[in-house]
Amino acid sequence: MGAPQAKQLDSSEARTQSQDSRDEILKAAMQLFANRGFHETSMSEVAREARVSKALIFWHFKTKEELFVAVLNRLLEPYFIDFAEEAAMDERAQIEKLVEAYLLFVRDNASSVRFFLAQMLHDQRLSENLNGQVLKLYSGYRAMLVELIARAQQKGICTARPAPESAAAFLLSALNGLLIEYLFMGANAVDPEGAVAMVGEWLFGGLPGASSSEDGGTPGA
């Protein structure tokens, strides 16, 4: 009985060590890519920074491009919002949380966002992978906004009249403009709280955050 149990513990420990080493590699690569750039960073440098062997890096990631995309995914993890635990939130609160999460992500990762945008614009070898990752993320974010705005309009919470798709497109354009402002203006850019308040004023016209409507109908066009 002791032998199988020992093997199970050894297997579990090995998986934990593998995940730990992968995390260290990603942290080291993230720092080096951001500071030195993709082409100037070698896998040997990543190995030294992560204090692992170069062979271990290639065990986790077949190429430097694959490592780069994994770093991108790691940076974008906070950008994915799961509302499964927010069932009590109304549509307004969820939209405001989406906007705030976007702006906080840009603010907290401005240097990395700037670097990745440069790679997407100038590196043809990486652009296809990066564009695919960002497009998937962007499409999911847009779809959430469209759905939430449509539901808010149906409940009479949202006073904005445009079609949900148009309202979401306008909101995303404003957020992308704020992204550029963060990249160029830094601390002088619009703060997330102020931006969320402006979104609330535009979409909800100063209505209280709680969902309420006399007839629950869709506002007229």
C-alpha positions in Angstrom: 0.0 0.0 0.0 2.9 2.3 0.8 4.4 2.1 -2.7 1.4 3.3 -4.8 0.8 6.1 -2.3 4.4 7.2 -2.6 4.2 7.2 -6.4 1.0 9.3 -6.3 2.7 11.8 -4.0 5.7 11.9 -6.3 3.5 12.5 -9.3 1.7 15.3 -7.6 4.9 16.9 -6.5 6.4 16.6 -10.0 3.3 18.4 -11.4 3.6 21.2 -8.8 7.3 21.6 -9.6 6.6 21.7 -13.3 4.0 24.4 -12.9 6.3 26.4 -10.6 9.1 26.2 -13.2 6.7 27.3 -15.9 5.6 30.3 -13.8 9.2 31.3 -13.2 10.0 31.1 -16.9 6.9 33.3 -17.8 7.8 35.9 -15.1 11.4 36.1 -16.4 10.4 36.3 -20.0 7.7 38.9 -19.3 10.3 41.1 -17.7 12.9 40.6 -20.4 10.5 41.0 -23.3 9.2 44.3 -21.8 12.6 45.7 -21.1 14.7 44.5 -24.0 12.2 43.5 -26.8 11.5 40.3 -28.4 14.4 40.1 -30.9 17.0 41.2 -28.3 15.9 38.6 -25.7 17.5 35.1 -26.1 16.2 31.9 -24.6 19.5 31.7 -22.8 18.9 35.0 -21.0 15.4 33.8 -20.0 17.0 30.7 -18.6 19.5 32.7 -16.5 16.8 35.1 -15.3 14.5 32.2 -14.3 17.3 30.2 -12.9 16.4 27.1 -14.9 18.1 25.2 -17.7 17.5 26.2 -21.4 16.4 22.6 -22.0 13.6 23.0 -19.4 12.4 26.1 -21.3 12.2 24.2 -24.5 10.4 21.4 -22.7 7.6 23.9 -21.8 7.8 26.0 -25.0 8.9 24.7 -28.4 9.9 28.2 -29.7 10.5 31.7 -28.6 7.3 32.8 -30.4 5.3 30.2 -28.4 6.9 31.6 -25.2 6.0 35.1 -26.3 2.3 34.2 -26.9 2.2 32.5 -23.5 3.5 35.7 -21.9 0.8 37.6 -23.7 -1.9 35.2 -22.4 -0.5 35.6 -18.8 -0.7 39.4 -19.1 -4.3 39.2 -20.4 -5.6 36.9 -17.7 -6.9 39.7 -15.5 -8.7 41.0 -18.5 -11.2 38.1 -18.6 -14.1 38.7 -16.3 -16.2 35.9 -15.0 -19.6 37.1 -13.8 -20.7 33.7 -12.6 -20.0 34.9 -9.0 -21.7 38.2 -9.7 -25.3 37.0 -10.2 -26.6 39.7 -7.9 -25.1 42.5 -10.1 -27.5 44.3 -12.4 -26.6 45.2 -16.0 -25.4 48.6 -15.1 -23.0 47.3 -12.5 -21.7 44.7 -14.9 -21.0 47.2 -17.6 -19.3 49.5 -15.2 -17.2 46.6 -14.0 -16.2 45.8 -17.6 -15.1 49.4 -18.2 -13.2 49.6 -15.0 -11.4 46.3 -15.6 -10.4 47.5 -19.0 -8.9 50.8 -17.8 -7.2 49.2 -14.7 -5.6 46.6 -16.9 -4.2 49.3 -19.3 -3.1 51.5 -16.4 -1.4 48.6 -14.5 0.3 47.1 -17.7 0.9 50.2 -19.8 4.5 49.4 -20.6 3.6 45.9 -21.7 0.6 47.1 -23.7 2.9 49.6 -25.5 5.4 46.8 -26.2 2.9 44.3 -27.5 1.2 47.0 -29.7 4.6 47.7 -31.3 5.2 44.0 -31.9 1.8 43.6 -33.5 2.4 46.6 -35.8 6.0 45.9 -36.8 6.8 42.2 -36.5 5.1 40.2 -39.3 6.3 36.8 -37.9 4.4 37.5 -34.6 1.5 39.5 -35.8 -0.7 36.6 -36.9 -0.4 34.9 -33.5 -0.8 38.1 -31.5 -3.7 39.4 -33.7 -5.5 36.1 -33.2 -5.2 36.3 -29.4 -6.2 39.9 -29.2 -9.1 39.6 -31.6 -10.5 36.7 -29.6 -10.3 38.7 -26.4 -11.7 41.9 -28.1 -14.6 40.0 -29.7 -15.6 38.4 -26.4 -15.4 41.7 -24.6 -17.5 43.4 -27.3 -20.1 40.6 -27.2 -20.5 41.0 -23.4 -21.0 44.7 -23.8 -23.6 44.2 -26.6 -25.5 41.7 -24.5 -25.5 43.8 -21.4 -26.6 47.0 -23.1 -29.4 45.1 -24.9 -30.7 43.7 -21.6 -30.4 47.1 -19.9 -32.4 48.7 -22.7 -35.1 46.0 -22.4 -35.4 46.6 -18.7 -35.5 50.4 -19.1 -32.3 50.9 -17.1 -30.3 52.2 -20.1 -31.4 55.6 -21.5 -29.1 55.5 -24.5 -31.1 55.1 -27.7 -28.7 53.5 -30.3 -28.8 49.9 -31.1 -26.8 47.8 -28.7 -24.2 47.0 -31.3 -23.7 50.7 -32.1 -23.6 51.7 -28.4 -21.0 49.0 -27.7 -18.9 50.1 -30.7 -19.0 53.8 -29.6 -18.1 52.8 -26.0 -15.2 50.7 -27.3 -13.9 53.5 -29.4 -13.9 55.8 -26.3 -12.1 53.1 -24.3 -9.5 52.6 -27.1 -9.0 56.4 -27.1 -8.4 56.3 -23.3 -5.9 53.4 -23.9 -3.9 55.7 -26.2 -4.1 58.5 -23.6 -2.7 56.2 -20.9 0.2 55.2 -23.2 1.1 58.8 -23.9 0.0 60.7 -20.9 0.6 58.2 -18.1 -0.4 59.6 -14.7 -2.1 62.6 -16.4 -4.6 60.4 -18.2 -8.3 60.2 -17.2 -8.6 58.1 -14.0 -10.7 54.9 -14.2 -13.3 56.1 -11.6 -13.9 59.3 -13.6 -14.2 57.3 -16.9 -16.7 54.9 -15.3 -18.8 57.8 -14.0 -18.8 59.3 -17.6 -20.0 56.0 -19.0 -22.7 55.8 -16.4 -23.9 59.3 -17.3 -23.9 58.5 -21.0 -25.6 55.1 -20.9 -27.8 55.6 -17.9 -28.4 59.3 -17.7 -27.8 59.6 -14.0 -30.4 56.9 -13.2 -29.7 55.0 -9.9 -27.6 51.8 -10.3 -30.4 49.5 -9.2 -32.5 48.0 -12.0 -35.9 49.6 -12.0 -38.5 50.5 -14.6 -42.1 51.3 -14.5 -43.1 49.1 -17.4 -39.9 47.1 -18.1 -40.3 47.9 -21.8 -37.6 48.9 -24.3 -37.1 52.6 -24.6 -38.4 54.1 -27.9 -36.1 54.8 -30.7 
